[in-house]
Amino acid sequence: MNSRRVILGLYLLLFAGLGVTGTYLFMDARAEYNRLEQVELLNRTRLAEVQARLKSQEKVLDRLRNDPEFVDRVIRKKLGYAKPDEFIFRFED
C-alpha cells in the first residue's frame, strides 16, 4: 500500500509538472501570437499607406503620358524651363 502511494504521488507530481510546463509554453506561444498580431497590424497600415501613394503616383504617371499641358507645367516648374519669349525670375527665400 505504501508503494502505491509513492507511485500515485509520482504520477501526480509528473502530471502537475506537465501541467505547469504546458501552461508556460502556452503563455509563451500566446505572447508570441500577440506580438505577431501587432506586427501584422503595423504591416497592414504601412501597406495601405504605400498603396495610396502608389495610386497617387499612377495618376501622375497617367497624366504625364496623356496630358501635354500637365507635362509642360511639370517641366517648367521642376526644371525651370521657359518658352523662348519668357523670362524666369528666381528669388531667394
Secondary structure, DSSP 8 states (H G I E B T S, - for coil): -HHHHHHHHHHHHHHHHHHHHHHHHHHHHHHHHHHHHHHHHHHHHHHHHHHHHHHHHHHHHHHHHH-HHHHHHHHHHHH----TT--------
